[in-house]
């Protein structure tokens, strides 16, 4: 490739599948492998197109809602669901398999306990995300108010109740810290629960460490993945050149001109084989030997990855 001067590819210290995603996919695969008739996930088991496609090949489909599942078994995704989805499934005679991430279940328990103690809850997250739908559904209408940024927080009208602040498991760590400081100024005495999962924190910390050292960051993940988009945004804020790509074929050669060092990370719902395909694509495009550095350890590699 003309003007390709790539010398090094560095993988983030932490990237890819988290515990909750691995668990949910395993549950879906095991359920699909049983002779129990029709199996569907409500929405997507995780937000990754390749994972969804692989499960479809194994007989695990997807439907947009419980109402669209006519028979058989439905699987609740890693993002969780409101209680009414479970109730509706039972009313329709469907078998329900719960693959909700344990750390999302933890938020549900916190929400229910706070509601029982008469708290009004502010939840920091994406109002349209599957996880948020499940969180809000744990409480009576109006008791969980979702805010996406500090400006939205400032527009909330407070009422005469104790307040608590929770957050989406995949939220930006820095943004939540800033919002929680502002929340404590606006609502003295508000209880703050940092419910960002450890995997999210590690992924973001790894990007914060890697992005300043590279000319370009590639985040492997689907556009529907909140945590993948967040990794791209963090990367772009630091090294300015950052792209979210679903698969290796999404890579555009013009991005690579005059780029000597590329950093690679992946969202929590991205399988390792997609990352390896991106690395191979980069090596195939290069006209010289390229060093691949994995988790801080050097791994000299030829253009074709020693093939």
C-alpha positions as CSV (number, residue, x, y, z in Angstrom):
1,X,0.0,0.0,0.0
2,X,1.3,3.4,-1.0
3,X,2.3,5.7,2.0
4,X,1.9,2.8,4.4
5,X,4.7,3.1,7.0
6,X,3.3,0.9,9.7
7,X,6.0,-0.3,12.1
8,X,4.1,-1.5,15.2
9,X,0.7,-2.7,16.4
10,X,0.0,-2.5,20.1
11,X,-2.9,-4.3,21.7
12,X,-4.5,-2.7,24.8
13,X,-3.6,-4.5,28.0
14,X,-7.3,-5.3,28.4
15,X,-9.8,-5.8,25.6
16,X,-12.7,-7.9,24.5
17,X,-15.1,-10.3,26.2
18,X,-16.0,-9.6,29.8
19,X,-17.3,-12.1,32.3
20,X,-21.0,-11.2,31.8
21,X,-20.7,-11.6,28.0
22,X,-18.9,-14.9,28.2
23,X,-21.6,-16.2,30.6
24,X,-24.5,-15.0,28.4
25,X,-23.1,-16.5,25.2
26,X,-22.4,-19.8,27.0
27,X,-26.0,-19.9,28.2
28,X,-27.3,-19.2,24.7
29,X,-25.1,-21.8,23.1
30,X,-26.1,-24.4,25.7
31,X,-29.8,-23.6,25.4
32,X,-29.5,-23.8,21.6
33,X,-27.8,-27.2,21.8
34,X,-30.8,-28.7,23.6
35,X,-33.7,-30.3,21.7
36,X,-36.3,-28.0,23.2
37,X,-37.8,-26.5,20.1
38,X,-37.7,-22.8,19.2
39,X,-35.2,-20.7,21.0
40,X,-35.0,-16.9,20.7
41,X,-33.2,-14.1,22.5
42,X,-35.2,-11.0,23.2
43,X,-33.3,-8.4,21.2
44,X,-29.6,-9.5,21.1
45,X,-27.7,-11.6,23.5
46,X,-24.9,-9.0,23.4
47,X,-24.4,-6.1,21.1
48,X,-22.1,-7.7,18.5
49,X,-23.2,-8.6,15.0
50,X,-20.8,-11.5,14.6
51,X,-21.9,-13.2,17.9
52,X,-25.5,-12.8,17.0
53,X,-24.9,-14.3,13.6
54,X,-23.0,-17.3,15.0
55,X,-25.8,-18.0,17.4
56,X,-28.3,-17.9,14.6
57,X,-26.2,-20.6,12.8
58,X,-26.6,-22.7,16.0
59,X,-30.3,-22.3,16.0
60,X,-30.7,-19.4,18.4
61,X,-32.7,-16.7,16.8
62,X,-33.8,-13.2,18.1
63,X,-37.1,-11.4,18.4
64,X,-37.6,-7.7,19.2
65,X,-40.0,-8.3,22.1
66,X,-41.7,-11.0,24.1
67,X,-44.9,-10.5,22.1
68,X,-43.0,-11.6,19.0
69,X,-42.0,-15.0,20.5
70,X,-44.8,-17.3,19.6
71,X,-43.6,-20.4,21.2
72,X,-40.7,-22.3,22.8
73,X,-37.9,-20.6,24.9
74,X,-36.9,-17.0,25.2
75,X,-33.5,-15.9,26.6
76,X,-33.1,-12.6,28.5
77,X,-29.9,-11.0,27.2
78,X,-26.8,-10.0,29.3
79,X,-28.3,-6.5,29.5
80,X,-31.2,-7.7,31.6
81,X,-34.9,-6.9,31.4
82,X,-37.8,-5.4,33.4
83,X,-39.9,-7.8,35.5
84,X,-42.8,-7.3,33.2
85,X,-40.9,-9.2,30.4
86,X,-40.6,-12.3,32.7
87,X,-44.3,-12.0,33.6
88,X,-45.4,-11.6,30.0
89,X,-43.3,-14.6,29.0
90,X,-44.9,-16.8,31.7
91,X,-48.4,-15.6,30.7
92,X,-47.7,-16.6,27.1
93,X,-46.5,-20.1,28.2
94,X,-42.9,-19.5,27.2
95,X,-39.9,-21.0,28.9
96,X,-37.6,-18.2,30.2
97,X,-33.8,-18.5,30.5
98,X,-32.2,-15.6,32.3
99,X,-28.7,-14.7,31.0
100,X,-28.6,-11.3,32.7
101,X,-25.0,-10.2,33.7
102,X,-24.7,-10.6,37.5
103,X,-23.4,-7.1,37.8
104,X,-26.6,-5.8,36.1
105,X,-28.6,-7.9,38.5
106,X,-26.7,-6.1,41.3
107,X,-28.0,-2.8,40.0
108,X,-31.6,-4.2,39.9
109,X,-31.3,-5.2,43.5
110,X,-29.9,-1.8,44.5
111,X,-32.8,-0.1,42.7
112,X,-35.5,-2.2,44.4
113,X,-34.0,-1.7,47.8
114,X,-33.8,2.1,47.3
115,X,-37.4,2.1,46.1
116,X,-38.5,0.2,49.2
117,X,-36.8,2.9,51.3
118,X,-38.6,5.7,49.5
119,X,-35.7,7.0,47.4
120,X,-36.0,8.9,44.2
121,X,-33.3,7.6,41.8
122,X,-31.3,9.4,39.2
123,X,-29.7,6.9,36.7
124,X,-26.8,8.0,34.5
125,X,-26.9,6.2,31.2
126,X,-28.4,6.0,27.7
127,X,-32.1,6.2,27.9
128,X,-32.5,4.0,24.9
129,X,-30.1,1.2,25.9
130,X,-31.4,-2.3,26.7
131,X,-29.7,-2.2,30.1
132,X,-31.4,1.0,31.0
133,X,-34.8,-0.4,30.0
134,X,-34.3,-3.2,32.5
135,X,-33.0,-0.8,35.2
136,X,-35.9,1.6,34.9
137,X,-38.4,-1.3,34.9
138,X,-37.4,-2.3,38.4
139,X,-39.2,0.7,39.9
140,X,-42.7,2.2,39.6
141,X,-43.2,4.8,36.9
142,X,-41.4,8.1,37.5
143,X,-39.2,6.8,40.3
144,X,-36.1,6.4,38.1
145,X,-35.0,9.5,36.1
146,X,-32.4,8.8,33.4
147,X,-29.9,11.5,32.6
148,X,-27.2,11.3,29.9
149,X,-25.1,14.3,30.9
150,X,-24.6,17.1,33.4
151,X,-26.9,19.4,31.5
152,X,-29.8,17.0,31.8
153,X,-29.0,16.6,35.5
154,X,-29.3,20.3,36.0
155,X,-32.8,20.4,34.5
156,X,-34.3,17.9,36.9
157,X,-36.9,19.3,39.3
158,X,-36.2,17.7,42.7
159,X,-39.0,16.5,45.0
160,X,-39.2,15.9,48.7
161,X,-37.6,12.4,48.9
162,X,-34.1,11.2,49.6
163,X,-32.1,10.8,46.4
164,X,-29.7,8.2,45.1
165,X,-27.5,8.1,42.0
166,X,-26.7,5.0,40.0
167,X,-25.1,4.4,36.6
168,X,-25.1,2.1,33.6
169,X,-22.4,-0.6,33.9
170,X,-20.7,0.6,30.7
171,X,-20.7,4.3,31.4
172,X,-17.6,6.5,31.0
173,X,-15.8,6.4,34.3
174,X,-14.6,10.1,34.1
175,X,-18.0,11.3,33.0
176,X,-19.7,9.6,35.9
177,X,-17.2,11.0,38.4
178,X,-17.9,14.5,37.1
179,X,-21.6,14.0,37.1
180,X,-21.6,12.6,40.7
181,X,-19.7,15.6,41.9
182,X,-22.3,17.9,40.3
183,X,-25.1,15.8,41.7
184,X,-23.8,16.2,45.3
185,X,-23.7,20.0,44.8
186,X,-27.2,20.2,43.4
187,X,-28.7,17.6,45.8
188,X,-26.9,17.6,49.1
189,X,-27.0,14.2,50.8
190,X,-27.6,12.3,47.6
191,X,-26.4,8.7,47.9
192,X,-24.0,7.8,45.1
193,X,-23.6,4.2,43.9
194,X,-20.8,3.6,41.4
195,X,-22.3,0.7,39.5
196,X,-19.8,0.8,36.6
197,X,-18.5,-2.8,36.2
198,X,-14.9,-3.6,36.8
199,X,-14.4,-4.8,33.2
200,X,-15.6,-1.5,31.8
201,X,-13.1,0.4,34.1
202,X,-10.3,-1.9,33.0
203,X,-11.0,-1.4,29.3
204,X,-11.2,2.3,29.7
205,X,-8.0,2.5,31.8
206,X,-6.2,0.4,29.2
207,X,-7.2,2.8,26.4
208,X,-6.2,5.8,28.5
209,X,-2.7,4.2,28.8
210,X,-2.4,3.2,25.2
211,X,-4.0,6.1,23.2
212,X,-1.2,8.7,24.0
213,X,1.4,6.3,22.6
214,X,0.0,5.7,19.1
215,X,-0.8,7.5,15.9
216,X,-4.2,5.8,15.4
217,X,-6.6,3.8,17.5
218,X,-8.8,1.1,16.2
219,X,-11.7,-0.1,18.3
220,X,-13.2,-3.4,17.2
221,X,-16.8,-3.6,18.0
222,X,-20.3,-3.2,16.7
223,X,-21.9,0.3,16.3
224,X,-24.7,-0.9,18.6
225,X,-22.3,-1.5,21.4
226,X,-22.3,1.3,24.0
227,X,-19.0,0.3,25.6
228,X,-17.3,0.1,22.2
229,X,-18.5,3.5,21.2
230,X,-17.3,4.8,24.5
231,X,-13.8,3.4,23.9
232,X,-13.7,5.1,20.5
233,X,-14.7,8.4,22.0
234,X,-12.1,8.2,24.7
235,X,-9.5,7.2,22.1
236,X,-10.4,10.1,19.8
237,X,-10.2,12.6,22.6
238,X,-6.6,11.6,23.2
239,X,-5.0,10.7,19.9
240,X,-7.6,12.4,17.6
241,X,-7.5,9.6,15.0
242,X,-9.8,6.7,16.2
243,X,-12.2,4.5,14.4
244,X,-14.8,1.9,15.4
245,X,-14.8,-1.0,13.1
246,X,-17.1,-4.0,13.2
247,X,-14.9,-6.4,11.1
248,X,-11.5,-6.3,9.4
249,X,-13.2,-5.5,6.0
250,X,-14.5,-2.2,7.5
251,X,-10.9,-1.0,7.7
252,X,-10.2,1.8,5.2
253,X,-6.7,2.0,3.7
254,X,-6.7,5.8,3.7
255,X,-6.8,5.8,7.5
256,X,-3.4,4.2,7.6
257,X,-1.4,6.6,5.5
258,X,1.7,7.9,7.4
259,X,0.7,5.9,10.5
260,X,3.6,4.3,12.2
261,X,2.0,2.9,15.4
262,X,-1.5,1.6,15.7
263,X,-3.3,0.8,18.9
264,X,-6.0,-1.8,19.0
265,X,-8.7,-2.5,21.6
266,X,-12.1,-4.1,21.5
267,X,-15.4,-3.7,23.3
268,X,-16.6,-6.1,26.0
269,X,-18.9,-7.9,23.5
270,X,-16.2,-8.4,20.8
271,X,-14.8,-12.0,20.3
272,X,-11.0,-12.4,20.0
273,X,-11.2,-13.8,16.5
274,X,-12.4,-10.4,15.2
275,X,-9.4,-8.7,16.7
276,X,-7.0,-11.3,15.2
277,X,-8.6,-10.7,11.7
278,X,-8.0,-7.0,12.0
279,X,-4.3,-7.6,12.9
280,X,-4.0,-10.0,10.0
281,X,-5.5,-7.4,7.6
282,X,-3.0,-4.8,8.8
283,X,-0.1,-7.1,8.3
284,X,-1.3,-8.1,4.9
285,X,-1.5,-4.4,3.8
286,X,2.0,-3.7,5.1
287,X,5.0,-4.1,2.8
288,X,7.5,-4.7,5.6
289,X,7.8,-6.5,8.9
290,X,5.6,-5.2,11.6
291,X,6.0,-5.7,15.3
292,X,2.9,-6.8,17.2
293,X,2.9,-6.1,20.9
294,X,0.5,-8.0,23.1
295,X,-0.3,-7.0,26.7
296,X,3.1,-5.3,27.1
297,X,5.1,-8.2,25.7
298,X,6.8,-7.9,22.4
299,X,6.0,-10.4,19.7
300,X,7.9,-9.8,16.5
301,X,5.8,-10.6,13.5
302,X,6.3,-10.9,9.8
303,X,4.1,-9.2,7.2
304,X,1.9,-12.3,7.0
305,X,1.9,-13.1,10.7
306,X,4.3,-15.9,10.3
307,X,2.0,-17.7,7.9
